[in-house]
Amino acid sequence: MVAPNAVTAMALCFGLTGVRYGISGEWERAVLSILFAGVLDGLDGRIARLLRGESRFGAELDSLSDSIAFGVAPALILYLWSLHAMPKFGWIFALAHALSCALRLARFNANIDVDVQPHKSAGFLTGVPAPAGAGLAFVPLYLWLVTGEDIFRAWYVVAPWAAFIAFLMISNIATYTWSALRLRKRIRLEAIALAGLLAALLVTDPWLTLLLICGLYVALIPFGILSYAKVRRQREAAADPAA
């Protein structure tokens, strides 16, 4: 249990470190801290399964870490970077992100022991996961870092986008997981090559690459909704012999 929970604790610390960099105005380091927390969050569960160190304590710690690293920390960074300039309501939009992340994680915890989970059993998630929500919330910041244009830092651009991502996190829409994206055998080598090139792009031009990844993720959301609707229709047909 020690190894996966230590990785979860590291993710939490990286999320809070992002706030520290945000306070000092080091925006690139602030965002990279949150993104690295997301990488660690993706590893802790796999490490737990590999070492057979899964526990209820680890699940609770993971949710608390996610709430801070991908809810509170991005909300504070966005507020310090842009939303503080919004008259009266800037803090409300920052709170919306943190609150939506906490509500999403609470819903996830409440459903851990539920036997019937239609989205999960079909290989889908319910809403946008917390790490992805944090990454998507920073899209205006990525654009600002790439272009240097202050329009992307304006509160009237950042606030609606933050509200949109907050909605996606607590929504009931079906979104893809890695298990839902099953690759055909004839394109697996190409997928491996693409992953290698993507890693090189992240090192060469991280902000433009992150924009492309976020754009692809958002573009896949409607396809996830349609794919799950097809699965649901097939289940209903199988459950109703008359149909």
Secondary structure, DSSP 8 states (H G I E B T S, - for coil): -HHHHHHHHHHHHHHHHHHHHHHTT-HHHHHHHHHHHHHHHHHHHHHHHHHT---HHHHHHHHHHHHIIIIIHHHHHHHHHTGGGSTTTHHHHHHHHHHHHHHHHHHHHHTTT-S--HHHHTTEEES--HHHHHHHHTHHHHHHHHH--GGGGSHHHHHHHHHHHHHHHHS--EEE-GGG----GGGHHHHHHHHHHHHHHHHHSHHHHHHHHHHHHHHHHHHHHHHHHHHHHHHHHHH-TT-
